[in-house]
Amino acid sequence: LKPNTDKTKKVVVAMQNLQPASSIQASLVYSVKEEITIELCLVLPATAWLKDSSIEEEAFAELLVSGQLQFMLAKQLNTSLGLQELITVLTRLKLQVIQVQGSTVSLHAISRQQEDHLAFLLKANSSTAAVSLEGRSSNKQLLAAMLDHIVTELA
């Protein structure tokens, strides 16, 4: 490299067996009079494993009673966001709103690879600013990573 110049090199690496919340680590080594190493550690957000969902209300209900979603996790948090703002944030996270009934919202997401379904029930209490979020999935690791990501975004 010449002084005050930039050089870009695109590197595409195939990842296999990568799980949500796992880190991608790499080293970049280059030499200009002396060897320099740059360590990289990336953690992809849980939403990177999701694709756009389009499930009908009836199919969602069948999914809930099918027994496929054997893992359940729940979180509670306080937020200053109103219900409509909560829905806006959640849809940006690739969660499809299935139904809104009062202050309760049913949501769905699906993974890119294995087509693991995620179902969420959000209950907002406007008088206390408390929000409870219950999630169900066949992929416990993706469910946990997604719940943590949602809580971070809503807090």
C-alpha positions as CSV (number, residue, x, y, z in Angstrom):
1,L,0.0,0.0,0.0
2,K,1.1,3.5,-0.7
3,P,0.7,6.2,1.9
4,N,-2.8,7.7,2.0
5,T,-4.4,5.1,-0.2
6,D,-7.1,2.6,0.5
7,K,-7.3,-1.0,-0.7
8,T,-10.5,-3.1,-0.4
9,K,-10.6,-6.8,-0.6
10,K,-13.9,-8.7,-0.4
11,V,-13.7,-12.1,1.2
12,V,-16.6,-14.5,1.2
13,V,-16.5,-17.3,3.7
14,A,-19.1,-20.0,4.0
15,M,-20.2,-20.7,7.6
16,Q,-21.6,-24.0,8.7
17,N,-23.1,-25.1,12.0
18,L,-23.2,-21.5,13.2
19,Q,-25.8,-21.0,15.9
20,P,-27.6,-17.8,17.1
21,A,-25.6,-15.8,19.6
22,S,-22.3,-17.6,18.6
23,S,-19.5,-15.4,17.6
24,I,-17.5,-15.3,14.4
25,Q,-13.8,-14.8,15.0
26,A,-11.2,-14.1,12.5
27,S,-7.7,-12.6,12.2
28,L,-6.5,-10.3,9.5
29,V,-2.7,-10.3,9.0
30,Y,-0.9,-7.9,6.7
31,S,2.6,-6.6,6.4
32,V,3.9,-3.1,5.6
33,K,7.5,-3.1,6.9
34,E,6.2,-5.0,9.9
35,E,3.5,-7.6,10.4
36,I,0.2,-6.3,11.8
37,T,-2.6,-8.5,13.1
38,I,-6.2,-7.3,13.6
39,E,-8.5,-9.6,15.6
40,L,-12.2,-9.5,14.7
41,C,-15.1,-10.9,16.7
42,L,-18.6,-10.5,15.3
43,V,-21.9,-11.5,16.9
44,L,-24.7,-11.5,14.5
45,P,-28.1,-10.5,15.8
46,A,-30.7,-13.2,16.2
47,T,-32.7,-11.6,13.4
48,A,-30.0,-12.6,11.0
49,W,-31.4,-16.2,11.3
50,L,-35.0,-15.1,10.4
51,K,-36.7,-14.6,7.1
52,D,-40.0,-12.8,6.4
53,S,-43.0,-14.7,7.7
54,S,-46.4,-14.8,6.2
55,I,-48.5,-17.3,8.1
56,E,-52.3,-17.1,8.2
57,E,-54.1,-16.8,11.5
58,E,-55.6,-20.3,11.2
59,A,-52.2,-21.9,10.4
60,F,-50.7,-20.1,13.4
61,A,-53.4,-21.5,15.7
62,E,-52.7,-25.0,14.3
63,L,-49.0,-24.5,14.9
64,L,-49.6,-23.5,18.6
65,V,-51.6,-26.7,19.3
66,S,-49.5,-29.0,17.2
67,G,-46.8,-29.7,19.8
68,Q,-44.0,-28.6,17.5
69,L,-43.1,-25.6,19.7
70,Q,-41.8,-27.6,22.7
71,F,-39.6,-24.9,24.2
72,M,-41.0,-21.9,26.1
73,L,-39.2,-18.9,27.5
74,A,-40.6,-15.7,29.0
75,K,-39.2,-12.3,29.8
76,Q,-40.6,-9.2,31.5
77,L,-39.5,-5.6,31.1
78,N,-40.5,-2.1,31.7
79,T,-40.7,0.3,28.7
80,S,-41.9,3.7,28.0
81,L,-43.1,2.7,24.5
82,G,-46.8,2.5,23.8
83,L,-48.4,-0.5,22.2
84,Q,-48.2,0.8,18.6
85,E,-44.5,1.7,19.1
86,L,-43.9,-1.8,20.4
87,I,-45.5,-3.3,17.4
88,T,-43.4,-1.1,15.1
89,V,-40.2,-2.2,16.7
90,L,-41.2,-5.9,16.6
91,T,-42.1,-5.8,12.9
92,R,-38.7,-4.3,12.2
93,L,-37.2,-7.4,13.9
94,K,-38.9,-9.6,11.3
95,L,-41.8,-10.6,13.6
96,Q,-45.1,-10.8,11.8
97,V,-48.1,-9.5,13.8
98,I,-50.8,-12.2,13.7
99,Q,-53.4,-10.6,15.9
100,V,-53.8,-7.6,18.2
101,Q,-56.5,-7.9,20.8
102,G,-56.6,-5.1,23.3
103,S,-53.1,-4.9,24.8
104,T,-52.1,-8.4,23.7
105,V,-50.3,-9.1,20.5
106,S,-49.6,-12.5,18.9
107,L,-46.5,-12.6,16.7
108,H,-44.7,-15.2,14.5
109,A,-41.3,-15.6,13.0
110,I,-39.5,-18.3,11.0
111,S,-35.8,-19.2,10.6
112,R,-34.0,-19.2,7.2
113,Q,-32.5,-22.6,7.2
114,Q,-34.4,-25.2,9.2
115,E,-37.7,-23.4,9.1
116,D,-38.0,-23.4,12.9
117,H,-41.1,-21.5,13.9
118,L,-41.2,-19.0,16.7
119,A,-44.4,-17.8,18.3
120,F,-44.6,-14.9,20.7
121,L,-47.3,-13.4,22.9
122,L,-46.8,-9.9,24.1
123,K,-48.9,-8.4,26.9
124,A,-48.6,-4.7,27.6
125,N,-49.8,-3.0,30.7
126,S,-50.0,0.7,29.9
127,S,-50.7,1.8,33.5
128,T,-47.5,0.2,34.9
129,A,-45.3,0.3,31.7
130,A,-44.7,-3.4,32.2
131,V,-44.5,-5.7,29.2
132,S,-44.4,-9.5,29.4
133,L,-43.2,-11.5,26.4
134,E,-43.7,-15.3,26.1
135,G,-42.0,-17.2,23.3
136,R,-42.3,-20.7,22.0
137,S,-40.2,-22.6,19.5
138,S,-38.7,-25.9,18.4
139,N,-35.3,-24.2,18.6
140,K,-34.4,-23.3,22.1
141,Q,-31.2,-21.5,21.2
142,L,-32.8,-19.3,18.6
143,L,-35.7,-18.6,20.9
144,A,-33.4,-17.5,23.8
145,A,-31.3,-15.3,21.4
146,M,-34.4,-13.7,19.9
147,L,-36.0,-13.0,23.3
148,D,-32.8,-11.3,24.5
149,H,-32.6,-9.3,21.3
150,I,-36.2,-8.2,21.6
151,V,-35.8,-7.1,25.3
152,T,-32.7,-5.1,24.3
153,E,-34.6,-3.3,21.5
154,L,-37.7,-2.6,23.7
155,A,-35.9,-1.4,26.8
